[in-house]
Amino acid sequence: MRKPVTAQYPKQHLPLQERQVGFPALTWDSEVSEPYCVGCMVCVRMCPTLCMSGTMIDNPLHAKGESPRRKIIEEFEINLGRCILCGICVEVCNFDAIEMSHEHEISHFARNGRRVNLPVLLEMGKKYQNESNWISPAAKKEALAAAKASVVETTEDSPTVASAEDPPVEETK
């Protein structure tokens, strides 16, 4: 007999692939204890289904000098029933504040039951960050700068090799 290839859903779940795309979630900056979202609303304006809404406020932590963000999101809502998982919101975000999570099983009996607000989106984001070993934008920049510095050090230590930019050496006959 062959091994079954289907799972008896919802009692059994097949493992998700790493490339699995779920609903959008907001990322959390654990160093400052606030969301990465600054409330610029680019994602809201670019969404083809208009499933997002939000408002922003002045960041009280910035006034104290504890945060680099002058503005911060106050309220944010996504109607997951309207979201088509296109990922445009992720692509247009300049602050890496929104990511496509692996969350895909959010069902409700109420028509508007799939509207999720800021605390739920942040919990989804924290769960995604933990599961996927998400790296913050600042850490990515530091790692890239360190990699570039190590490449520069390596090229300075190695013997000089003629490059394509050097003029060719003419042979004498």
C-alpha positions in Angstrom: 0.0 0.0 0.0 1.1 3.5 -0.8 1.6 6.2 1.8 -1.3 8.7 1.7 -0.5 12.0 0.1 -3.3 14.1 1.5 -3.8 15.3 5.1 -7.1 15.0 6.9 -7.5 18.8 7.3 -8.1 20.4 9.8 -7.0 17.6 12.2 -3.7 17.2 10.3 -1.6 19.9 8.7 1.1 19.5 6.0 4.3 21.4 6.7 4.5 24.9 5.1 7.2 25.6 2.7 9.6 28.6 3.5 8.3 30.4 0.4 4.6 30.1 1.6 3.0 33.5 1.5 0.4 34.4 4.1 -1.4 37.5 5.2 0.5 40.8 5.8 1.9 41.5 9.3 3.6 44.4 10.9 7.2 43.9 12.2 8.3 44.8 15.7 11.5 46.6 16.7 12.5 44.9 19.8 15.5 47.2 20.5 13.2 50.2 20.9 10.0 48.3 21.8 7.8 49.8 19.0 6.7 48.9 15.5 8.9 49.7 12.5 5.9 51.4 10.9 6.1 55.2 10.8 2.6 55.6 9.4 3.6 57.0 6.0 0.6 55.2 4.5 2.3 54.3 1.2 1.1 50.7 1.6 -2.5 52.0 2.1 -2.4 54.2 -1.0 -0.8 51.5 -3.2 -3.1 48.6 -2.2 -5.2 47.6 -5.2 -8.1 46.3 -3.1 -8.0 49.2 -0.5 -8.1 46.7 2.3 -5.9 48.8 4.7 -6.4 51.9 6.8 -4.4 53.6 9.4 -3.5 56.8 11.3 -0.2 58.1 12.7 0.8 60.2 15.7 4.0 61.9 16.9 6.3 59.4 18.6 6.7 60.1 22.3 9.9 58.0 22.4 11.5 60.2 19.8 10.8 63.3 21.9 12.7 61.6 24.7 15.5 60.7 22.4 14.9 56.9 22.7 13.7 56.3 19.1 14.9 57.3 15.6 11.3 57.5 14.3 9.6 60.9 14.6 6.1 59.5 13.7 4.6 56.2 14.6 1.5 54.2 13.7 -1.4 54.8 16.1 -4.1 52.7 14.5 -3.8 50.2 11.6 -6.4 47.8 10.2 -6.3 45.2 7.4 -9.4 43.5 6.1 -8.0 40.1 5.4 -11.2 39.1 3.5 -10.4 41.7 0.9 -6.6 41.2 0.8 -5.5 39.3 -2.4 -1.9 38.5 -1.0 -0.3 40.4 -3.9 2.6 41.7 -1.7 2.6 45.2 -3.1 2.4 46.6 0.4 5.7 44.8 1.3 7.4 46.0 -1.9 6.6 49.7 -1.4 7.4 49.9 2.3 10.6 51.9 2.7 11.0 50.9 6.4 10.5 47.0 6.2 7.6 47.5 8.5 5.3 45.1 6.8 6.0 41.5 5.7 4.0 38.7 4.3 3.7 36.3 7.2 3.1 32.5 7.1 -0.4 33.0 8.7 -3.0 31.7 6.4 -5.7 30.1 8.6 -7.8 33.0 9.9 -11.5 32.1 9.4 -14.6 33.6 11.0 -18.3 33.2 10.7 -19.0 37.0 10.8 -18.7 39.0 7.6 -16.3 41.5 9.1 -14.6 39.0 11.3 -11.5 39.0 9.2 -10.6 42.6 10.0 -7.5 42.7 12.1 -6.2 45.7 14.1 -2.7 46.8 15.2 -2.2 44.5 18.2 -3.2 41.4 16.1 -1.0 42.5 13.2 2.0 43.0 15.5 1.5 39.6 17.2 1.4 38.0 13.7 4.6 40.0 12.8 6.4 38.9 16.0 5.4 35.3 15.4 6.7 35.6 11.8 9.9 37.2 12.9 10.6 34.4 15.4 9.7 31.6 13.0 11.7 32.9 10.0 14.8 34.3 11.8 13.9 37.7 10.4 16.8 40.2 10.4 16.1 43.9 11.1 17.0 46.5 8.4 19.7 48.0 10.6 21.3 44.6 11.1 21.2 43.9 7.4 23.0 47.2 6.7 25.7 46.4 9.3 26.2 42.9 7.9 26.5 44.4 4.4 29.0 47.0 5.5 31.0 44.4 7.3 31.0 42.2 4.2 32.2 45.1 2.0 34.9 46.0 4.5 36.2 42.4 4.5 36.2 42.4 0.7 38.2 45.6 0.6 40.7 44.2 3.2 41.0 41.0 1.2 41.7 42.9 -2.1 44.3 45.1 -0.4 46.2 42.1 1.0 46.2 40.1 -2.2 48.7 40.7 -5.0 47.7 43.1 -7.8 46.2 41.5 -10.8 45.7 43.3 -14.1 42.0 44.3 -14.5 40.0 45.1 -17.6 40.4 48.8 -16.8 44.2 48.7 -17.0 45.6 49.7 -20.5 47.0 46.7 -22.4 50.7 46.1 -22.5 52.1 46.3 -26.0 54.5 43.6 -27.0 57.7 44.5 -28.8 58.9 42.5 -31.8 
